[in-house]
Amino acid sequence: MVVIRLARGGAKKRPFYNIVVADSRERRDGRFIERVGFYNPMAAGGDQPLRLALDRVTYWSGVGAQLSPTVQRLVDQAKHVAA
């Protein structure tokens, strides 16, 4: 099964997440099919906390990819900001 989920990056106590399309059998931070955005919960000042290619998320969910609960929340948040 293909899932859209977060892959953690960044340093200790400074998380940074890539939003990736991956096979569910792969490790959390392992191989992925496509990177569709990022989420930076520690963004401050002029930094962008969330960037998401909504067209690619729509494509992947249209061909059967499942969104993790956190990614679903971030997608809803991005759609709300874009509207």
ROZAKOL-567041 format. One record per residue (C-alpha): residue in one letter; y, z, x; residue number from 1. Coordinates in Angstrom, 1 decimal, padded with zeros to 4 digits, m for minus. Each point is the difference from the previous one (the first is absolute). Layout:
<sites>
  kolvex      py      pz      px  vopa
       A       Y       Z       X   NUM
...
</sites>
This chain:
<sites>
  kolvex      py      pz      px  vopa
       M   000.0   000.0   000.0     1
       V   003.5  m000.8   001.2     2
       V   002.6   002.8  m000.2     3
       I   003.7   000.3   000.6     4
       R   000.6   003.3   001.8     5
       L   002.0   001.8   002.6     6
       A  m000.9  m000.1   003.7     7
       R   001.6   002.8   002.0     8
       G   002.0  m000.6   003.1     9
       G   002.8   001.8   001.8    10
       A  m000.1   003.2   002.1    11
       K  m001.2   003.5  m000.7    12
       K   002.2   001.6  m002.7    13
       R   001.8  m003.4  m000.4    14
       P  m002.1  m002.1  m002.4    15
       F   000.5  m003.7  m000.6    16
       Y  m002.2  m002.0  m002.3    17
       N  m000.8  m003.7  m000.1    18
       I  m001.0  m001.2  m003.5    19
       V  m003.0  m002.2   000.7    20
       V  m002.6  m002.1  m001.9    21
       A  m003.5   001.0   001.4    22
       D  m003.6   000.1  m000.7    23
       S  m000.9   003.4  m001.4    24
       R  m002.8   000.4   002.5    25
       E   002.4  m000.1   003.0    26
       R   001.5   003.1   001.5    27
       R   003.4   001.2  m001.3    28
       D   001.9  m001.2   003.1    29
       G  m002.5  m002.8   000.9    30
       R  m000.2  m003.7  m000.6    31
       F   002.0  m001.4  m002.9    32
       I   000.4  m003.4  m001.7    33
       E   003.8   000.0  m000.4    34
       R   003.0   002.3   000.4    35
       V   002.1  m000.1  m003.1    36
       G   002.7   002.6   000.8    37
       F   000.7   003.5   001.4    38
       Y   001.0   003.5  m001.1    39
       N   002.0   002.3   002.1    40
       P   000.2   003.5  m001.7    41
       M   002.1   001.3   002.9    42
       A   002.7  m002.7  m000.3    43
       A   003.5   001.4   000.6    44
       G   003.4  m001.6   000.0    45
       G   000.0  m003.7  m000.1    46
       D  m003.8  m000.3   000.5    47
       Q  m001.9  m001.8  m002.8    48
       P  m002.6   002.4  m001.5    49
       L  m002.0  m002.7  m001.9    50
       R  m000.5  m003.7   000.4    51
       L  m002.5  m001.8  m002.1    52
       A  m000.9  m003.7  m000.6    53
       L  m000.5   000.2  m003.7    54
       D  m001.0  m003.6  m000.3    55
       R  m003.0   000.6   002.4    56
       V  m000.9   003.3  m001.8    57
       T   000.0  m001.9  m003.3    58
       Y  m002.2  m002.8   001.6    59
       W  m002.6   002.4   001.4    60
       S  m000.2   002.1  m003.2    61
       G  m000.4  m003.3  m001.9    62
       V  m003.1  m000.9   002.0    63
       G  m001.5   003.4  m000.5    64
       A   001.4   002.4   002.6    65
       Q   000.2   003.6  m001.1    66
       L   003.2   002.1   000.8    67
       S  m000.4   003.5   001.3    68
       P   001.8   002.6  m002.1    69
       T   002.7   000.5   002.6    70
       V   000.6  m003.7   000.4    71
       Q   000.2  m000.4  m003.7    72
       R   002.7   002.6  m000.1    73
       L   001.9  m001.8   002.8    74
       V  m000.3  m003.3  m001.7    75
       D   001.4   001.4  m003.2    76
       Q   002.8   001.5   002.0    77
       A   000.8  m003.3   001.7    78
       K  m000.1  m001.8  m003.4    79
       H   002.4   002.5  m001.4    80
       V   002.4  m000.4   002.9    81
       A  m000.2  m003.8  m000.2    82
       A   000.8  m000.1  m003.7    83
</sites>
